[in-house]
Amino acid sequence: MSSREDPGSRFVEFKKEETEQSVPERFEKQVAKYPDHISVKTKHHQFTYAALNRSANLVARAIEQRSVKDAAVALLLEQDAPAIVAMFAA
């Protein structure tokens, strides 16, 4: 039984053209479509798509201000929602 047949399934099937987008492109579309929906929820943190996007943009700007252009940047984070914020800042 596929997710289309099972209304209780949380799996969301993507169209082929959606899978050919970059992760940032796909994320920006999700932010525009569902800004107030929960995107990340852990024991200690919860972010809506809009909040995750704002936080990631803040991290990205901070990295850009402090780093050399096109230089690799390493981030040391615990395994929790802030690590996800940093991944979207790339």
C-alpha positions, -999 to +999 in steps of 0.1 A: +000+000+000+015+034-010+012+067+009-014+077-016-036+047-006-030+051+032-044+085+044-027+079+078+008+078+063+031+107+070+053+100+040+051+127+013+060+116-022+079+142-043+075+148-080+105+141-101+112+178-108+112+185-071+139+159-065+161+176-090+162+208-070+190+216-045+183+213-008+184+251-003+159+255-032+136+229-018+139+243+017+130+279+005+099+265-012+089+248+020+094+280+040+072+300+015+045+273+015+045+264+052+061+292+072+043+284+105+045+246+103+070+229+126+101+219+106+123+207+134+113+195+169+137+180+194+136+175+232+150+210+237+142+230+205+114+236+181+115+256+149+089+265+124+101+267+088+102+305+090+121+305+123+146+279+110+151+300+079+157+332+099+181+314+122+200+298+093+203+332+076+217+348+108+243+320+111+252+324+074+257+361+077+279+357+109+300+331+091+304+354+060+315+383+081+341+363+100+356+342+072+378+345+041+358+342+009+355+306-004+373+293+027+361+261+044+344+267+077+341+240+104+313+242+130+314+221+162+278+215+174+261+190+195+235+167+178+204+188+182+183+214+163+211+241+162+231+217+141+203+216+116+202+254+116+239+254+107+234+229+079+208+253+062+232+282+067+256+267+041 
